[in-house]
Structure formats: C-alpha cells, structure tokens
Amino acid sequence: MWILIWIVLANIFVSLLAFVGILTLILKRKIFDKILLLLVSLSAGALMGGAFLHLLPEGFELLGEQVFIYTLAGFVFFFFVEKVLHWRHCHDDHCKVHTFAYMNLFGDVVHNFIDGLVVAGAFVIDLHLGIVTTLAVILHEIPQELGDFGVLIHGGFSRLKALLMNFLVALTAVLGGIVGYFFSSLNFSNYLIPIAAGGFIYISASDLVPEIRKEVNLKKAFYIFGVFILGIVLMFALRFLE
C-alpha cells in the first residue's frame, strides 16, 4: 500500500508541473505574443524528439518490428480524431478554438497516462528507481508543458483556461499510476507507447510545424527554427537520465 501512496504522490507532483505556464501570466500581453510561436516551436520539437528519441526506441525494445505497425496505427488514429474534432468544433469554418489545440490536449492525455504507467512500474520494481524515474519525467515535462501552454494559447484558449485544461489533462498521470500499480503484470503500456509516438509525430508534423512555418520574417523564422531544434536537443539530453 505504501508503494501505491508513493506512486500517487509522485504523479500528483508531476501533474502540478502543468502550472508552469503560470509564469507567463506576469508577462505583458505584447511580450507574451512575441514568444508565443517560440513556445509552439518548443512543443513541436519536444514532441518530435520525444517520439523518435524516447518512445520509438523503447517501443522497439518491447515489440520489435511490430512497433512500426502500432506507430502507424497511432498516426492514423490521431488523424481520424482530428477530422472528427474539426467537423464538431469548426463546422462551416467558424472556429473559436482551433482543432490543433484539442488535438494537443488529446495527445497529452495519452502521454501523461503512459508517464503514470512508467512511474508506477518503476516504483513497483524499486523505490529508488521510482524516484529517479519521477525526476526524469519531471525534467521531460517542464519544457513540454511550457510548449503545450503556448499551443493552447495560440489555438484560442485564454491563459486561465489553458492552465486549467493543462492541469486537468496532466491528472491523467495519476490515473495511469493507479492503473499501472494494479495491472503491472499485463504490460499493456507496451502497445500504448508506439501509439503515442504516432500521435506525437502527427500533431507536430501536421498541426504545429505548419503553424510556425507561417512566419515570413527571416530573422524571426531563424529564431523559431532554433527553438524547434532546442526542443529536440532537450529530449536527446534526457536520454542520459534514463
């Protein structure tokens, strides 16, 4: 039972990182608008890096070549979900909140749930391993949560609503931790990992990269591309903590 308490507390702490976007509330609107695309770029890079440098290698170790089938299935599934959301929320091209913002939230649900499963699995094996794994997840989440917050704002959410939605979605890590504790022997997270990778690739390549490509100022475009690469580099650096 103490292990379950550790798992829940660790995932609650990770979920609270969703409020890292509160730092932007102290910025003036004009300044925040200037960095908004940078946050979107950071998220795009972090999603790509997370998929190719973390999820796919892990999935390949667990599933072998089948990982590509599940990754493709995840890509197609997220494409289907986006089409449903587009019809539901943007019928006749009237959209208060752009579809990619909802897609980002949906992708985060899967991602955070997997994080909860991973943290639970580590604690079940060893308390020290659980703490180290939680630290790795925290360092992974900080840049991604900042980027996700920027995506929601760019997609049409208010700052307060973006913070609330980010936190509610982050709480799925707690659910993942509880499920992971009670069903640790089933290993169904093995199949969720490549599906999440496919979703991350789709969201980044189909929704976020086209948004940051709209910048026509060469100097600003250079900065945006640099932050995109930074998101990938951060994900690469986190490989050394695993």
C-alpha positions as CSV (number, residue, x, y, z in Angstrom):
1,M,0.0,0.0,0.0
2,W,2.9,2.4,0.7
3,I,4.1,1.9,-2.8
4,L,0.7,3.0,-4.2
5,I,0.9,6.1,-2.0
6,W,4.4,6.9,-3.4
7,I,3.1,6.4,-6.9
8,V,0.1,8.7,-6.4
9,L,2.1,11.4,-4.7
10,A,4.8,11.3,-7.4
11,N,2.3,11.6,-10.2
12,I,0.4,14.4,-8.4
13,F,3.7,16.3,-8.2
14,V,4.3,15.7,-11.9
15,S,0.8,16.9,-12.7
16,L,1.4,20.1,-10.8
17,L,4.0,21.0,-13.4
18,A,1.1,21.9,-15.7
19,F,1.0,25.2,-13.8
20,V,4.5,26.1,-15.1
21,G,2.6,28.2,-17.6
22,I,1.5,30.5,-14.8
23,L,4.9,32.2,-15.2
24,T,3.6,33.7,-18.4
25,L,0.8,35.4,-16.5
26,I,3.3,38.0,-15.2
27,L,4.2,38.9,-18.8
28,K,2.5,41.8,-20.6
29,R,0.3,40.7,-23.5
30,K,2.5,42.3,-26.1
31,I,5.6,40.5,-24.8
32,F,3.7,37.2,-24.5
33,D,2.5,37.4,-28.1
34,K,6.1,37.7,-29.2
35,I,7.2,34.5,-27.5
36,L,4.0,32.5,-28.4
37,L,5.3,31.0,-31.6
38,L,8.6,30.2,-29.8
39,L,6.6,28.1,-27.3
40,V,4.7,26.4,-30.1
41,S,8.1,25.7,-31.7
42,L,9.4,24.2,-28.5
43,S,6.4,21.9,-28.2
44,A,6.8,20.8,-31.8
45,G,10.5,19.9,-31.3
46,A,9.8,18.3,-27.9
47,L,7.1,16.1,-29.5
48,M,9.3,15.0,-32.4
49,G,12.2,14.4,-30.1
50,G,10.0,12.5,-27.6
51,A,8.6,10.3,-30.3
52,F,11.9,9.4,-32.1
53,L,14.4,9.5,-29.3
54,H,12.3,8.0,-26.4
55,L,9.1,6.3,-27.4
56,L,10.1,4.6,-30.6
57,P,13.4,3.1,-29.2
58,E,11.6,2.0,-26.1
59,G,8.8,0.5,-28.2
60,F,11.2,-1.3,-30.4
61,E,12.9,-3.0,-27.5
62,L,9.5,-4.2,-26.3
63,L,7.8,-5.1,-29.5
64,G,10.5,-5.4,-32.2
65,E,9.4,-4.5,-35.7
66,Q,5.7,-4.5,-34.7
67,V,6.4,-1.1,-33.2
68,F,6.1,0.4,-36.7
69,I,2.6,-1.1,-37.2
70,Y,1.4,0.4,-33.9
71,T,3.1,3.7,-34.6
72,L,1.3,3.9,-38.0
73,A,-1.9,3.0,-36.3
74,G,-1.4,5.8,-33.8
75,F,-0.8,8.3,-36.6
76,V,-3.9,7.2,-38.5
77,F,-6.0,7.2,-35.3
78,F,-4.9,10.8,-34.4
79,F,-5.7,11.8,-38.0
80,F,-9.2,10.4,-37.6
81,V,-9.7,12.0,-34.3
82,E,-8.7,15.4,-35.7
83,K,-11.1,15.1,-38.5
84,V,-13.9,14.3,-36.1
85,L,-12.9,17.3,-33.9
86,H,-12.7,19.6,-36.9
87,W,-16.2,18.7,-38.0
88,R,-17.5,19.0,-34.5
89,H,-15.8,22.3,-33.5
90,C,-15.1,24.0,-36.8
91,H,-18.1,23.3,-38.9
92,D,-18.5,25.9,-41.7
93,D,-15.1,27.2,-40.8
94,H,-16.3,29.1,-37.7
95,C,-13.7,28.2,-35.0
96,K,-13.2,30.0,-31.7
97,V,-10.6,27.4,-30.7
98,H,-8.5,25.7,-33.4
99,T,-8.6,22.0,-33.8
100,F,-4.9,21.5,-33.1
101,A,-5.4,22.8,-29.5
102,Y,-7.8,20.0,-28.8
103,M,-5.5,17.5,-30.6
104,N,-2.7,18.6,-28.3
105,L,-4.8,18.0,-25.3
106,F,-5.8,14.6,-26.5
107,G,-2.2,13.7,-27.2
108,D,-1.2,14.8,-23.7
109,V,-3.9,12.6,-22.2
110,V,-2.2,9.5,-23.8
111,H,1.3,10.8,-23.0
112,N,0.5,11.6,-19.3
113,F,-1.3,8.3,-18.9
114,I,1.8,6.5,-20.1
115,D,4.0,8.6,-17.8
116,G,1.9,7.4,-14.9
117,L,2.3,3.8,-16.0
118,V,6.0,4.2,-16.3
119,V,6.3,5.8,-12.9
120,A,4.2,3.1,-11.3
121,G,6.2,0.3,-13.0
122,A,9.5,1.8,-11.6
123,F,8.1,2.1,-8.1
124,V,6.8,-1.5,-8.2
125,I,10.3,-2.7,-9.0
126,D,12.3,-0.5,-6.6
127,L,11.6,2.7,-4.5
128,H,14.9,4.3,-5.6
129,L,14.2,3.5,-9.3
130,G,10.8,5.1,-8.9
131,I,12.2,8.3,-7.5
132,V,14.8,8.5,-10.3
133,T,12.2,7.8,-12.9
134,T,9.9,10.5,-11.5
135,L,12.8,13.0,-11.7
136,A,13.4,12.1,-15.3
137,V,9.7,12.6,-16.1
138,I,9.7,16.0,-14.3
139,L,12.7,17.2,-16.4
140,H,10.9,15.9,-19.5
141,E,7.6,17.6,-18.6
142,I,8.9,21.1,-17.9
143,P,9.8,22.1,-21.5
144,Q,6.8,20.2,-22.9
145,E,4.3,21.8,-20.5
146,L,5.6,25.3,-21.5
147,G,5.3,24.4,-25.1
148,D,1.8,22.9,-24.6
149,F,0.6,26.0,-22.9
150,G,1.8,28.1,-25.8
151,V,0.0,25.8,-28.2
152,L,-3.3,26.1,-26.3
153,I,-3.0,29.9,-26.2
154,H,-2.1,30.0,-29.9
155,G,-5.1,27.7,-30.6
156,G,-7.6,30.2,-29.0
157,F,-7.7,29.4,-25.2
158,S,-7.5,32.1,-22.7
159,R,-4.5,31.9,-20.4
160,L,-6.5,30.8,-17.4
161,K,-8.5,28.2,-19.3
162,A,-5.2,26.9,-20.8
163,L,-3.7,26.5,-17.3
164,L,-6.9,24.7,-16.1
165,M,-7.1,22.4,-19.1
166,N,-3.4,21.6,-18.9
167,F,-3.8,20.6,-15.3
168,L,-6.9,18.5,-15.8
169,V,-5.1,16.7,-18.6
170,A,-2.0,16.3,-16.5
171,L,-4.0,14.5,-13.8
172,T,-4.4,11.5,-16.2
173,A,-0.8,10.7,-15.0
174,V,-2.3,9.9,-11.6
175,L,-4.9,7.6,-13.2
176,G,-2.1,5.9,-15.2
177,G,-0.1,5.4,-12.0
178,I,-3.1,3.7,-10.2
179,V,-3.8,1.5,-13.2
180,G,-0.1,0.7,-13.6
181,Y,0.0,-0.4,-9.9
182,F,-2.9,-2.7,-10.0
183,F,-2.2,-4.1,-13.6
184,S,1.6,-4.1,-13.6
185,S,1.7,-7.7,-14.8
186,L,-0.3,-7.0,-18.0
187,N,2.2,-4.7,-19.7
188,F,-0.4,-3.1,-21.9
189,S,1.6,0.1,-21.8
190,N,3.9,-1.6,-24.3
191,Y,1.3,-1.0,-27.0
192,L,0.4,2.5,-25.9
193,I,4.0,3.7,-26.3
194,P,4.2,3.4,-30.1
195,I,0.6,4.6,-30.5
196,A,1.5,7.7,-28.5
197,A,4.6,8.1,-30.7
198,G,2.5,8.1,-33.8
199,G,0.2,10.7,-32.3
200,F,3.1,12.9,-31.3
201,I,4.5,12.7,-34.9
202,Y,1.1,13.6,-36.3
203,I,0.5,16.5,-34.0
204,S,3.9,18.0,-34.6
205,A,4.2,17.5,-38.3
206,S,0.6,18.1,-39.3
207,D,-0.5,20.8,-36.9
208,L,2.3,22.6,-35.2
209,V,5.1,22.8,-37.8
210,P,2.6,24.3,-40.4
211,E,1.8,27.0,-37.8
212,I,5.4,28.0,-37.2
213,R,6.1,27.9,-40.9
214,K,3.7,30.9,-41.4
215,E,6.3,33.3,-40.0
216,V,7.7,35.2,-43.1
217,N,10.2,37.4,-41.3
218,L,13.6,35.7,-41.9
219,K,15.1,36.7,-38.6
220,K,12.1,35.6,-36.6
221,A,11.9,32.4,-38.6
222,F,15.5,31.6,-37.8
223,Y,14.8,32.0,-34.0
224,I,11.7,29.8,-34.3
225,F,13.7,27.1,-36.1
226,G,16.4,27.4,-33.4
227,V,13.8,26.8,-30.6
228,F,12.4,23.9,-32.6
229,I,15.9,22.3,-32.6
230,L,16.2,23.2,-28.9
231,G,13.1,21.1,-28.2
232,I,14.7,18.1,-29.9
233,V,18.1,18.7,-28.2
234,L,16.4,18.8,-24.8
235,M,14.7,15.4,-25.5
236,F,18.0,14.0,-26.6
237,A,19.8,15.2,-23.4
238,L,17.1,13.5,-21.3
239,R,18.2,10.1,-22.8
240,F,21.2,10.3,-20.5
241,L,18.9,10.3,-17.4
242,E,17.1,7.1,-18.3
